């Protein structure tokens, strides 16, 4: 799928998020990478084979707000 040189990481590699953007829709909260991965703003991912990667955003205790 990727035509870049050097080629982008494949969808099944650990660094798949380093692939180039093909489409970016921040108003909808998702981006498509050239390796076919759908990357969501909550850091969840949908791989081309249908596998779901749960969000993995690090939680910084200093940035977590508590409801009153």
Predicted model as a PDB file, atoms N, CA, C, CB and O in Angstrom, pLDDT in the B-factor column:
MODEL        1                                                                  
ATOM      1  N   UNK A   1       0.824  -1.179   0.000  1.00 61.00           N  
ATOM      2  CA  UNK A   1       0.000   0.000   0.000  1.00 61.00           C  
ATOM      3  C   UNK A   1       0.881   1.261   0.000  1.00 61.00           C  
ATOM      4  CB  UNK A   1      -0.945  -0.012   1.211  1.00 61.00           C  
ATOM      5  O   UNK A   1       0.577   2.213  -0.718  1.00 61.00           O  
ATOM      6  N   UNK A   2       1.946   1.285   0.776  1.00 72.00           N  
ATOM      7  CA  UNK A   2       2.802   2.465   0.900  1.00 72.00           C  
ATOM      8  C   UNK A   2       3.747   2.580  -0.291  1.00 72.00           C  
ATOM      9  CB  UNK A   2       3.604   2.411   2.206  1.00 72.00           C  
ATOM     10  O   UNK A   2       4.380   1.604  -0.693  1.00 72.00           O  
ATOM     11  N   UNK A   3       3.833   3.783  -0.846  1.00 79.00           N  
ATOM     12  CA  UNK A   3       4.707   4.042  -1.980  1.00 79.00           C  
ATOM     13  C   UNK A   3       5.915   4.885  -1.565  1.00 79.00           C  
ATOM     14  CB  UNK A   3       3.930   4.743  -3.094  1.00 79.00           C  
ATOM     15  O   UNK A   3       6.726   5.250  -2.417  1.00 79.00           O  
ATOM     16  N   UNK A   4       6.050   5.201  -0.267  1.00 79.00           N  
ATOM     17  CA  UNK A   4       7.135   6.038   0.218  1.00 79.00           C  
ATOM     18  C   UNK A   4       8.456   5.273   0.238  1.00 79.00           C  
ATOM     19  CB  UNK A   4       6.812   6.566   1.610  1.00 79.00           C  
ATOM     20  O   UNK A   4       8.478   4.046   0.338  1.00 79.00           O  
ATOM     21  N   UNK A   5       9.550   6.017   0.141  1.00 86.00           N  
ATOM     22  CA  UNK A   5      10.879   5.417   0.254  1.00 86.00           C  
ATOM     23  C   UNK A   5      11.629   6.134   1.351  1.00 86.00           C  
ATOM     24  CB  UNK A   5      11.659   5.488  -1.094  1.00 86.00           C  
ATOM     25  O   UNK A   5      11.800   7.349   1.250  1.00 86.00           O  
ATOM     26  N   UNK A   6      12.081   5.475   2.377  1.00 87.00           N  
ATOM     27  CA  UNK A   6      11.816   4.073   2.705  1.00 87.00           C  
ATOM     28  C   UNK A   6      10.344   3.866   3.037  1.00 87.00           C  
ATOM     29  CB  UNK A   6      12.694   3.619   3.883  1.00 87.00           C  
ATOM     30  O   UNK A   6       9.650   4.800   3.439  1.00 87.00           O  
ATOM     31  N   UNK A   7       9.876   2.632   2.866  1.00 89.00           N  
ATOM     32  CA  UNK A   7       8.452   2.356   3.102  1.00 89.00           C  
ATOM     33  C   UNK A   7       8.055   2.601   4.557  1.00 89.00           C  
ATOM     34  CB  UNK A   7       8.127   0.914   2.718  1.00 89.00           C  
ATOM     35  O   UNK A   7       8.861   2.435   5.472  1.00 89.00           O  
ATOM     36  N   UNK A   8       6.820   2.992   4.748  1.00 91.00           N  
ATOM     37  CA  UNK A   8       6.285   3.195   6.093  1.00 91.00           C  
ATOM     38  C   UNK A   8       6.136   1.846   6.807  1.00 91.00           C  
ATOM     39  CB  UNK A   8       4.921   3.933   6.032  1.00 91.00           C  
ATOM     40  O   UNK A   8       6.079   0.798   6.164  1.00 91.00           O  
ATOM     41  N   UNK A   9       6.074   1.886   8.130  1.00 93.00           N  
ATOM     42  CA  UNK A   9       5.870   0.640   8.884  1.00 93.00           C  
ATOM     43  C   UNK A   9       4.536  -0.007   8.497  1.00 93.00           C  
ATOM     44  CB  UNK A   9       5.910   0.914  10.413  1.00 93.00           C  
ATOM     45  O   UNK A   9       3.562   0.690   8.211  1.00 93.00           O  
ATOM     46  N   UNK A  10       4.500  -1.307   8.491  1.00 92.00           N  
ATOM     47  CA  UNK A  10       3.267  -2.020   8.150  1.00 92.00           C  
ATOM     48  C   UNK A  10       2.263  -1.908   9.296  1.00 92.00           C  
ATOM     49  CB  UNK A  10       3.564  -3.509   7.835  1.00 92.00           C  
ATOM     50  O   UNK A  10       2.614  -1.524  10.412  1.00 92.00           O  
ATOM     51  N   UNK A  11       1.022  -2.246   9.005  1.00 94.00           N  
ATOM     52  CA  UNK A  11      -0.045  -2.143   9.997  1.00 94.00           C  
ATOM     53  C   UNK A  11       0.155  -3.091  11.169  1.00 94.00           C  
ATOM     54  CB  UNK A  11      -1.377  -2.416   9.349  1.00 94.00           C  
ATOM     55  O   UNK A  11      -0.394  -2.857  12.246  1.00 94.00           O  
ATOM     56  N   UNK A  12       0.924  -4.152  10.985  1.00 93.00           N  
ATOM     57  CA  UNK A  12       1.128  -5.098  12.086  1.00 93.00           C  
ATOM     58  C   UNK A  12       2.435  -4.875  12.832  1.00 93.00           C  
ATOM     59  CB  UNK A  12       1.092  -6.506  11.561  1.00 93.00           C  
ATOM     60  O   UNK A  12       2.778  -5.670  13.707  1.00 93.00           O  
ATOM     61  N   UNK A  13       3.172  -3.822  12.515  1.00 92.00           N  
ATOM     62  CA  UNK A  13       4.422  -3.550  13.240  1.00 92.00           C  
ATOM     63  C   UNK A  13       4.134  -2.666  14.454  1.00 92.00           C  
ATOM     64  CB  UNK A  13       5.469  -2.867  12.307  1.00 92.00           C  
ATOM     65  O   UNK A  13       3.120  -1.970  14.504  1.00 92.00           O  
ATOM     66  N   UNK A  14       5.027  -2.706  15.412  1.00 91.00           N  
ATOM     67  CA  UNK A  14       4.840  -1.952  16.656  1.00 91.00           C  
ATOM     68  C   UNK A  14       4.837  -0.443  16.428  1.00 91.00           C  
ATOM     69  CB  UNK A  14       5.930  -2.313  17.650  1.00 91.00           C  
ATOM     70  O   UNK A  14       4.193   0.288  17.181  1.00 91.00           O  
ATOM     71  N   UNK A  15       5.538   0.035  15.412  1.00 92.00           N  
ATOM     72  CA  UNK A  15       5.602   1.475  15.147  1.00 92.00           C  
ATOM     73  C   UNK A  15       4.673   1.904  14.015  1.00 92.00           C  
ATOM     74  CB  UNK A  15       7.024   1.876  14.814  1.00 92.00           C  
ATOM     75  O   UNK A  15       4.988   2.842  13.283  1.00 92.00           O  
ATOM     76  N   UNK A  16       3.527   1.225  13.862  1.00 93.00           N  
ATOM     77  CA  UNK A  16       2.586   1.489  12.771  1.00 93.00           C  
ATOM     78  C   UNK A  16       2.092   2.929  12.752  1.00 93.00           C  
ATOM     79  CB  UNK A  16       1.404   0.557  12.876  1.00 93.00           C  
ATOM     80  O   UNK A  16       1.724   3.428  11.689  1.00 93.00           O  
ATOM     81  N   UNK A  17       2.073   3.619  13.901  1.00 92.00           N  
ATOM     82  CA  UNK A  17       1.582   4.995  13.972  1.00 92.00           C  
ATOM     83  C   UNK A  17       2.531   5.989  13.304  1.00 92.00           C  
ATOM     84  CB  UNK A  17       1.366   5.390  15.419  1.00 92.00           C  
ATOM     85  O   UNK A  17       2.174   7.154  13.129  1.00 92.00           O  
ATOM     86  N   UNK A  18       3.734   5.548  12.929  1.00 92.00           N  
ATOM     87  CA  UNK A  18       4.708   6.428  12.290  1.00 92.00           C  
ATOM     88  C   UNK A  18       4.478   6.554  10.781  1.00 92.00           C  
ATOM     89  CB  UNK A  18       6.111   5.919  12.554  1.00 92.00           C  
ATOM     90  O   UNK A  18       5.200   7.296  10.114  1.00 92.00           O  
ATOM     91  N   UNK A  19       3.506   5.856  10.242  1.00 94.00           N  
ATOM     92  CA  UNK A  19       3.208   5.925   8.806  1.00 94.00           C  
ATOM     93  C   UNK A  19       2.684   7.312   8.441  1.00 94.00           C  
ATOM     94  CB  UNK A  19       2.177   4.840   8.408  1.00 94.00           C  
ATOM     95  O   UNK A  19       2.172   8.037   9.294  1.00 94.00           O  
ATOM     96  N   UNK A  20       2.816   7.668   7.176  1.00 93.00           N  
ATOM     97  CA  UNK A  20       2.353   8.967   6.681  1.00 93.00           C  
ATOM     98  C   UNK A  20       0.825   9.062   6.690  1.00 93.00           C  
ATOM     99  CB  UNK A  20       2.881   9.211   5.264  1.00 93.00           C  
ATOM    100  O   UNK A  20       0.125   8.065   6.513  1.00 93.00           O  
ATOM    101  N   UNK A  21       0.329  10.279   6.900  1.00 93.00           N  
ATOM    102  CA  UNK A  21      -1.110  10.535   6.843  1.00 93.00           C  
ATOM    103  C   UNK A  21      -1.589  10.537   5.400  1.00 93.00           C  
ATOM    104  CB  UNK A  21      -1.454  11.874   7.521  1.00 93.00           C  
ATOM    105  O   UNK A  21      -0.945  11.116   4.525  1.00 93.00           O  
ATOM    106  N   UNK A  22      -2.713   9.893   5.157  1.00 94.00           N  
ATOM    107  CA  UNK A  22      -3.366   9.913   3.853  1.00 94.00           C  
ATOM    108  C   UNK A  22      -4.568  10.855   3.924  1.00 94.00           C  
ATOM    109  CB  UNK A  22      -3.803   8.475   3.417  1.00 94.00           C  
ATOM    110  O   UNK A  22      -4.822  11.625   2.998  1.00 94.00           O  
ATOM    111  N   UNK A  23      -5.300  10.782   5.032  1.00 96.00           N  
ATOM    112  CA  UNK A  23      -6.466  11.642   5.251  1.00 96.00           C  
ATOM    113  C   UNK A  23      -6.515  12.005   6.725  1.00 96.00           C  
ATOM    114  CB  UNK A  23      -7.794  10.940   4.800  1.00 96.00           C  
ATOM    115  O   UNK A  23      -6.242  11.175   7.591  1.00 96.00           O  
ATOM    116  N   UNK A  24      -6.867  13.255   6.998  1.00 96.00           N  
ATOM    117  CA  UNK A  24      -6.914  13.742   8.378  1.00 96.00           C  
ATOM    118  C   UNK A  24      -8.228  14.487   8.567  1.00 96.00           C  
ATOM    119  CB  UNK A  24      -5.685  14.666   8.707  1.00 96.00           C  
ATOM    120  O   UNK A  24      -8.492  15.467   7.870  1.00 96.00           O  
ATOM    121  N   UNK A  25      -9.052  14.034   9.503  1.00 96.00           N  
ATOM    122  CA  UNK A  25     -10.352  14.644   9.758  1.00 96.00           C  
ATOM    123  C   UNK A  25     -10.503  14.923  11.253  1.00 96.00           C  
ATOM    124  CB  UNK A  25     -11.497  13.728   9.253  1.00 96.00           C  
ATOM    125  O   UNK A  25     -11.216  14.203  11.952  1.00 96.00           O  
ATOM    126  N   UNK A  26      -9.824  15.982  11.750  1.00 94.00           N  
ATOM    127  CA  UNK A  26      -9.894  16.281  13.179  1.00 94.00           C  
ATOM    128  C   UNK A  26     -11.310  16.614  13.656  1.00 94.00           C  
ATOM    129  CB  UNK A  26      -8.973  17.431  13.500  1.00 94.00           C  
ATOM    130  O   UNK A  26     -11.643  16.393  14.820  1.00 94.00           O  
ATOM    131  N   UNK A  27     -12.138  17.144  12.759  1.00 95.00           N  
ATOM    132  CA  UNK A  27     -13.512  17.461  13.146  1.00 95.00           C  
ATOM    133  C   UNK A  27     -14.318  16.199  13.432  1.00 95.00           C  
ATOM    134  CB  UNK A  27     -14.194  18.278  12.051  1.00 95.00           C  
ATOM    135  O   UNK A  27     -15.329  16.251  14.132  1.00 95.00           O  
ATOM    136  N   UNK A  28     -13.873  15.061  12.891  1.00 96.00           N  
ATOM    137  CA  UNK A  28     -14.520  13.781  13.134  1.00 96.00           C  
ATOM    138  C   UNK A  28     -13.711  12.901  14.071  1.00 96.00           C  
ATOM    139  CB  UNK A  28     -14.750  13.061  11.829  1.00 96.00           C  
ATOM    140  O   UNK A  28     -14.193  11.862  14.522  1.00 96.00           O  
ATOM    141  N   UNK A  29     -12.481  13.312  14.368  1.00 95.00           N  
ATOM    142  CA  UNK A  29     -11.671  12.604  15.354  1.00 95.00           C  
ATOM    143  C   UNK A  29     -10.895  11.412  14.830  1.00 95.00           C  
ATOM    144  CB  UNK A  29     -12.533  12.153  16.440  1.00 95.00           C  
ATOM    145  O   UNK A  29     -10.582  10.504  15.600  1.00 95.00           O  
ATOM    146  N   UNK A  30     -10.568  11.383  13.522  1.00 96.00           N  
ATOM    147  CA  UNK A  30      -9.825  10.237  12.995  1.00 96.00           C  
ATOM    148  C   UNK A  30      -8.890  10.661  11.882  1.00 96.00           C  
ATOM    149  CB  UNK A  30     -10.782   9.162  12.490  1.00 96.00           C  
ATOM    150  O   UNK A  30      -9.054  11.707  11.254  1.00 96.00           O  
ATOM    151  N   UNK A  31      -7.883   9.789  11.658  1.00 97.00           N  
ATOM    152  CA  UNK A  31      -6.931   9.955  10.563  1.00 97.00           C  
ATOM    153  C   UNK A  31      -6.684   8.593   9.934  1.00 97.00           C  
ATOM    154  CB  UNK A  31      -5.594  10.594  11.060  1.00 97.00           C  
ATOM    155  O   UNK A  31      -6.723   7.567  10.613  1.00 97.00           O  
ATOM    156  N   UNK A  32      -6.429   8.593   8.625  1.00 97.00           N  
ATOM    157  CA  UNK A  32      -6.084   7.364   7.910  1.00 97.00           C  
ATOM    158  C   UNK A  32      -4.606   7.424   7.569  1.00 97.00           C  
ATOM    159  CB  UNK A  32      -6.955   7.182   6.618  1.00 97.00           C  
ATOM    160  O   UNK A  32      -4.140   8.404   6.989  1.00 97.00           O  
ATOM    161  N   UNK A  33      -3.866   6.383   7.926  1.00 95.00           N  
ATOM    162  CA  UNK A  33      -2.450   6.302   7.620  1.00 95.00           C  
ATOM    163  C   UNK A  33      -2.248   5.494   6.348  1.00 95.00           C  
ATOM    164  CB  UNK A  33      -1.672   5.680   8.791  1.00 95.00           C  
ATOM    165  O   UNK A  33      -3.124   4.722   5.958  1.00 95.00           O  
ATOM    166  N   UNK A  34      -1.099   5.663   5.697  1.00 94.00           N  
ATOM    167  CA  UNK A  34      -0.880   4.998   4.407  1.00 94.00           C  
ATOM    168  C   UNK A  34      -0.757   3.481   4.538  1.00 94.00           C  
ATOM    169  CB  UNK A  34       0.371   5.551   3.749  1.00 94.00           C  
ATOM    170  O   UNK A  34      -0.803   2.777   3.529  1.00 94.00           O  
ATOM    171  N   UNK A  35      -0.604   2.966   5.743  1.00 94.00           N  
ATOM    172  CA  UNK A  35      -0.561   1.521   5.935  1.00 94.00           C  
ATOM    173  C   UNK A  35      -1.956   0.946   6.190  1.00 94.00           C  
ATOM    174  CB  UNK A  35       0.368   1.173   7.095  1.00 94.00           C  
ATOM    175  O   UNK A  35      -2.095  -0.236   6.504  1.00 94.00           O  
ATOM    176  N   UNK A  36      -2.999   1.794   6.052  1.00 95.00           N  
ATOM    177  CA  UNK A  36      -4.374   1.329   6.198  1.00 95.00           C  
ATOM    178  C   UNK A  36      -4.925   1.413   7.602  1.00 95.00           C  
ATOM    179  CB  UNK A  36      -4.468  -0.057   5.739  1.00 95.00           C  
ATOM    180  O   UNK A  36      -6.067   1.013   7.829  1.00 95.00           O  
ATOM    181  N   UNK A  37      -4.161   1.916   8.550  1.00 96.00           N  
ATOM    182  CA  UNK A  37      -4.601   2.029   9.935  1.00 96.00           C  
ATOM    183  C   UNK A  37      -5.454   3.280  10.102  1.00 96.00           C  
ATOM    184  CB  UNK A  37      -3.391   2.063  10.897  1.00 96.00           C  
ATOM    185  O   UNK A  37      -5.071   4.362   9.658  1.00 96.00           O  
ATOM    186  N   UNK A  38      -6.614   3.127  10.744  1.00 97.00           N  
ATOM    187  CA  UNK A  38      -7.424   4.262  11.158  1.00 97.00           C  
ATOM    188  C   UNK A  38      -7.007   4.602  12.578  1.00 97.00           C  
ATOM    189  CB  UNK A  38      -8.968   3.951  11.063  1.00 97.00           C  
ATOM    190  O   UNK A  38      -7.106   3.772  13.482  1.00 97.00           O  
ATOM    191  N   UNK A  39      -6.542   5.820  12.764  1.00 95.00           N  
ATOM    192  CA  UNK A  39      -6.064   6.280  14.070  1.00 95.00           C  
ATOM    193  C   UNK A  39      -7.072   7.284  14.606  1.00 95.00           C  
ATOM    194  CB  UNK A  39      -4.626   6.915  13.971  1.00 95.00           C  
ATOM    195  O   UNK A  39      -7.375   8.275  13.941  1.00 95.00           O  
ATOM    196  N   UNK A  40      -7.597   7.035  15.811  1.00 96.00           N  
ATOM    197  CA  UNK A  40      -8.608   7.899  16.403  1.00 96.00           C  
ATOM    198  C   UNK A  40      -7.977   8.839  17.416  1.00 96.00           C  
ATOM    199  CB  UNK A  40      -9.708   7.067  17.063  1.00 96.00           C  
ATOM    200  O   UNK A  40      -6.933   8.528  17.991  1.00 96.00           O  
ATOM    201  N   UNK A  41      -8.611   9.996  17.637  1.00 93.00           N  
ATOM    202  CA  UNK A  41      -8.022  11.003  18.509  1.00 93.00           C  
ATOM    203  C   UNK A  41      -7.874  10.526  19.949  1.00 93.00           C  
ATOM    204  CB  UNK A  41      -8.856  12.253  18.475  1.00 93.00           C  
ATOM    205  O   UNK A  41      -7.063  11.082  20.690  1.00 93.00           O  
ATOM    206  N   UNK A  42      -8.628   9.518  20.369  1.00 92.00           N  
ATOM    207  CA  UNK A  42      -8.470   8.983  21.720  1.00 92.00           C  
ATOM    208  C   UNK A  42      -7.321   7.973  21.789  1.00 92.00           C  
ATOM    209  CB  UNK A  42      -9.776   8.326  22.185  1.00 92.00           C  
ATOM    210  O   UNK A  42      -7.126   7.324  22.817  1.00 92.00           O  
ATOM    211  N   UNK A  43      -6.567   7.842  20.707  1.00 91.00           N  
ATOM    212  CA  UNK A  43      -5.413   6.943  20.508  1.00 91.00           C  
ATOM    213  C   UNK A  43      -5.813   5.493  20.252  1.00 91.00           C  
ATOM    214  CB  UNK A  43      -4.508   6.997  21.717  1.00 91.00           C  
ATOM    215  O   UNK A  43      -4.948   4.617  20.213  1.00 91.00           O  
ATOM    216  N   UNK A  44      -7.095   5.224  20.078  1.00 95.00           N  
ATOM    217  CA  UNK A  44      -7.520   3.899  19.644  1.00 95.00           C  
ATOM    218  C   UNK A  44      -7.210   3.745  18.165  1.00 95.00           C  
ATOM    219  CB  UNK A  44      -9.033   3.674  19.920  1.00 95.00           C  
ATOM    220  O   UNK A  44      -7.015   4.730  17.453  1.00 95.00           O  
ATOM    221  N   UNK A  45      -7.166   2.497  17.709  1.00 96.00           N  
ATOM    222  CA  UNK A  45      -6.828   2.222  16.313  1.00 96.00           C  
ATOM    223  C   UNK A  45      -7.713   1.106  15.771  1.00 96.00           C  
ATOM    224  CB  UNK A  45      -5.336   1.842  16.176  1.00 96.00           C  
ATOM    225  O   UNK A  45      -8.155   0.222  16.506  1.00 96.00           O  
ATOM    226  N   UNK A  46      -7.958   1.172  14.467  1.00 96.00           N  
ATOM    227  CA  UNK A  46      -8.628   0.100  13.751  1.00 96.00           C  
ATOM    228  C   UNK A  46      -7.678  -0.327  12.644  1.00 96.00           C  
ATOM    229  CB  UNK A  46     -10.036   0.550  13.183  1.00 96.00           C  
ATOM    230  O   UNK A  46      -7.353   0.462  11.757  1.00 96.00           O  
ATOM    231  N   UNK A  47      -7.235  -1.579  12.700  1.00 97.00           N  
ATOM    232  CA  UNK A  47      -6.286  -2.092  11.723  1.00 97.00           C  
ATOM    233  C   UNK A  47      -7.023  -2.580  10.483  1.00 97.00           C  
ATOM    234  CB  UNK A  47      -5.442  -3.225  12.328  1.00 97.00           C  
ATOM    235  O   UNK A  47      -8.216  -2.876  10.554  1.00 97.00           O  
ATOM    236  N   UNK A  48      -6.336  -2.669   9.354  1.00 96.00           N  
ATOM    237  CA  UNK A  48      -6.990  -3.088   8.100  1.00 96.00           C  
ATOM    238  C   UNK A  48      -7.664  -4.453   8.178  1.00 96.00           C  
ATOM    239  CB  UNK A  48      -5.982  -3.110   6.991  1.00 96.00           C  
ATOM    240  O   UNK A  48      -8.621  -4.705   7.446  1.00 96.00           O  
ATOM    241  N   UNK A  49      -7.185  -5.339   9.051  1.00 96.00           N  
ATOM    242  CA  UNK A  49      -7.782  -6.671   9.166  1.00 96.00           C  
ATOM    243  C   UNK A  49      -8.995  -6.695  10.101  1.00 96.00           C  
ATOM    244  CB  UNK A  49      -6.742  -7.658   9.658  1.00 96.00           C  
ATOM    245  O   UNK A  49      -9.572  -7.754  10.346  1.00 96.00           O  
ATOM    246  N   UNK A  50      -9.385  -5.504  10.631  1.00 96.00           N  
ATOM    247  CA  UNK A  50     -10.537  -5.412  11.518  1.00 96.00           C  
ATOM    248  C   UNK A  50     -10.190  -5.476  12.990  1.00 96.00           C  
ATOM    249  CB  UNK A  50     -11.493  -6.492  11.200  1.00 96.00           C  
ATOM    250  O   UNK A  50     -11.067  -5.297  13.835  1.00 96.00           O  
ATOM    251  N   UNK A  51      -8.939  -5.727  13.318  1.00 96.00           N  
ATOM    252  CA  UNK A  51      -8.517  -5.786  14.714  1.00 96.00           C  
ATOM    253  C   UNK A  51      -8.616  -4.394  15.334  1.00 96.00           C  
ATOM    254  CB  UNK A  51      -7.070  -6.340  14.832  1.00 96.00           C  
ATOM    255  O   UNK A  51      -8.250  -3.399  14.709  1.00 96.00           O  
ATOM    256  N   UNK A  52      -9.112  -4.335  16.566  1.00 96.00           N  
ATOM    257  CA  UNK A  52      -9.254  -3.081  17.296  1.00 96.00           C  
ATOM    258  C   UNK A  52      -8.145  -2.988  18.336  1.00 96.00           C  
ATOM    259  CB  UNK A  52     -10.654  -2.977  17.967  1.00 96.00           C  
ATOM    260  O   UNK A  52      -7.909  -3.924  19.100  1.00 96.00           O  
ATOM    261  N   UNK A  53      -7.471  -1.845  18.351  1.00 93.00           N  
ATOM    262  CA  UNK A  53      -6.469  -1.568  19.377  1.00 93.00           C  
ATOM    263  C   UNK A  53      -7.098  -0.549  20.311  1.00 93.00           C  
ATOM    264  CB  UNK A  53      -5.100  -1.041  18.758  1.00 93.00           C  
ATOM    265  O   UNK A  53      -7.459   0.548  19.885  1.00 93.00           O  
ATOM    266  N   UNK A  54      -7.230  -0.903  21.575  1.00 93.00           N  
ATOM    267  CA  UNK A  54      -7.869  -0.022  22.551  1.00 93.00           C  
ATOM    268  C   UNK A  54      -7.042   1.250  22.729  1.00 93.00           C  
ATOM    269  CB  UNK A  54      -8.047  -0.745  23.907  1.00 93.00           C  
ATOM    270  O   UNK A  54      -5.829   1.239  22.521  1.00 93.00           O  
ATOM    271  N   UNK A  55      -7.698   2.345  23.113  1.00 92.00           N  
ATOM    272  CA  UNK A  55      -6.959   3.583  23.362  1.00 92.00           C  
ATOM    273  C   UNK A  55      -5.838   3.349  24.366  1.00 92.00           C  
ATOM    274  CB  UNK A  55      -7.903   4.682  23.870  1.00 92.00           C  
ATOM    275  O   UNK A  55      -6.001   2.617  25.342  1.00 92.00           O  
ATOM    276  N   UNK A  56      -4.705   3.981  24.110  1.00 80.00           N  
ATOM    277  CA  UNK A  56      -3.545   3.782  24.972  1.00 80.00           C  
ATOM    278  C   UNK A  56      -2.869   5.099  25.325  1.00 80.00           C  
ATOM    279  CB  UNK A  56      -2.548   2.855  24.302  1.00 80.00           C  
ATOM    280  O   UNK A  56      -1.648   5.182  25.461  1.00 80.00           O  
ATOM    281  N   UNK A  57      -3.702   6.126  25.468  1.00 71.00           N  
ATOM    282  CA  UNK A  57      -3.209   7.442  25.848  1.00 71.00           C  
ATOM    283  C   UNK A  57      -2.696   7.366  27.282  1.00 71.00           C  
ATOM    284  CB  UNK A  57      -4.324   8.529  25.703  1.00 71.00           C  
ATOM    285  O   UNK A  57      -3.405   6.883  28.165  1.00 71.00           O  
ATOM    286  N   UNK A  58      -1.474   7.834  27.525  1.00 68.00           N  
ATOM    287  CA  UNK A  58      -0.975   7.829  28.902  1.00 68.00           C  
ATOM    288  C   UNK A  58      -1.758   8.829  29.746  1.00 68.00           C  
ATOM    289  CB  UNK A  58       0.538   8.159  28.939  1.00 68.00           C  
ATOM    290  O   UNK A  58      -2.055   9.936  29.297  1.00 68.00           O  
ATOM    291  N   UNK A  59      -2.080   8.440  30.937  1.00 59.00           N  
ATOM    292  CA  UNK A  59      -2.800   9.328  31.838  1.00 59.00           C  
ATOM    293  C   UNK A  59      -1.801  10.013  32.759  1.00 59.00           C  
ATOM    294  CB  UNK A  59      -3.867   8.550  32.656  1.00 59.00           C  
ATOM    295  O   UNK A  59      -1.169   9.375  33.601  1.00 59.00           O  
ATOM    296  N   UNK A  60      -1.674  11.307  32.584  1.00 62.00           N  
ATOM    297  CA  UNK A  60      -0.807  12.113  33.423  1.00 62.00           C  
ATOM    298  C   UNK A  60      -1.633  12.572  34.606  1.00 62.00           C  
ATOM    299  CB  UNK A  60      -0.199  13.323  32.641  1.00 62.00           C  
ATOM    300  O   UNK A  60      -2.598  13.313  34.423  1.00 62.00           O  
ATOM    301  N   UNK A  61      -1.279  12.150  35.835  1.00 59.00           N  
ATOM    302  CA  UNK A  61      -2.088  12.521  37.005  1.00 59.00           C  
ATOM    303  C   UNK A  61      -2.279  14.030  37.138  1.00 59.00           C  
ATOM    304  CB  UNK A  61      -1.444  11.984  38.269  1.00 59.00           C  
ATOM    305  O   UNK A  61      -3.276  14.471  37.710  1.00 59.00           O  
ATOM    306  N   UNK A  62      -1.353  14.826  36.625  1.00 59.00           N  
ATOM    307  CA  UNK A  62      -1.478  16.271  36.721  1.00 59.00           C  
ATOM    308  C   UNK A  62      -2.498  16.840  35.765  1.00 59.00           C  
ATOM    309  CB  UNK A  62      -0.161  16.910  36.475  1.00 59.00           C  
ATOM    310  O   UNK A  62      -2.951  17.968  35.961  1.00 59.00           O  
ATOM    311  N   UNK A  63      -2.878  16.101  34.734  1.00 58.00           N  
ATOM    312  CA  UNK A  63      -3.828  16.624  33.750  1.00 58.00           C  
ATOM    313  C   UNK A  63      -5.220  15.995  33.857  1.00 58.00           C  
ATOM    314  CB  UNK A  63      -3.286  16.402  32.360  1.00 58.00           C  
ATOM    315  O   UNK A  63      -6.115  16.343  33.087  1.00 58.00           O  
ATOM    316  N   UNK A  64      -5.406  15.080  34.800  1.00 57.00           N  
ATOM    317  CA  UNK A  64      -6.714  14.451  34.992  1.00 57.00           C  
ATOM    318  C   UNK A  64      -7.548  15.334  35.889  1.00 57.00           C  
ATOM    319  CB  UNK A  64      -6.578  13.027  35.594  1.00 57.00           C  
ATOM    320  O   UNK A  64      -7.119  15.722  36.976  1.00 57.00           O  
ATOM    321  N   UNK A  65      -8.760  15.651  35.421  1.00 59.00           N  
ATOM    322  CA  UNK A  65      -9.649  16.499  36.221  1.00 59.00           C  
ATOM    323  C   UNK A  65     -10.661  15.621  36.940  1.00 59.00           C  
ATOM    324  CB  UNK A  65     -10.372  17.556  35.330  1.00 59.00           C  
ATOM    325  O   UNK A  65     -11.101  14.594  36.423  1.00 59.00           O  
ATOM    326  N   UNK A  66     -11.020  16.048  38.142  1.00 58.00           N  
ATOM    327  CA  UNK A  66     -11.995  15.331  38.940  1.00 58.00           C  
ATOM    328  C   UNK A  66     -13.292  16.126  38.958  1.00 58.00           C  
ATOM    329  CB  UNK A  66     -11.470  15.087  40.378  1.00 58.00           C  
ATOM    330  O   UNK A  66     -13.277  17.340  39.160  1.00 58.00           O  
ATOM    331  N   UNK A  67     -14.397  15.452  38.749  1.00 59.00           N  
ATOM    332  CA  UNK A  67     -15.698  16.127  38.786  1.00 59.00           C  
ATOM    333  C   UNK A  67     -16.027  16.532  40.206  1.00 59.00           C  
ATOM    334  CB  UNK A  67     -16.809  15.222  38.216  1.00 59.00           C  
ATOM    335  O   UNK A  67     -15.713  15.818  41.158  1.00 59.00           O  
ATOM    336  N   UNK A  68     -16.646  17.656  40.339  1.00 56.00           N  
ATOM    337  CA  UNK A  68     -16.997  18.167  41.673  1.00 56.00           C  
ATOM    338  C   UNK A  68     -18.278  17.558  42.166  1.00 56.00           C  
ATOM    339  CB  UNK A  68     -17.125  19.682  41.658  1.00 56.00           C  
ATOM    340  O   UNK A  68     -18.726  17.871  43.269  1.00 56.00           O  
TER     341      UNK A  68                                                      
ENDMDL                                                                          
END                                                                             
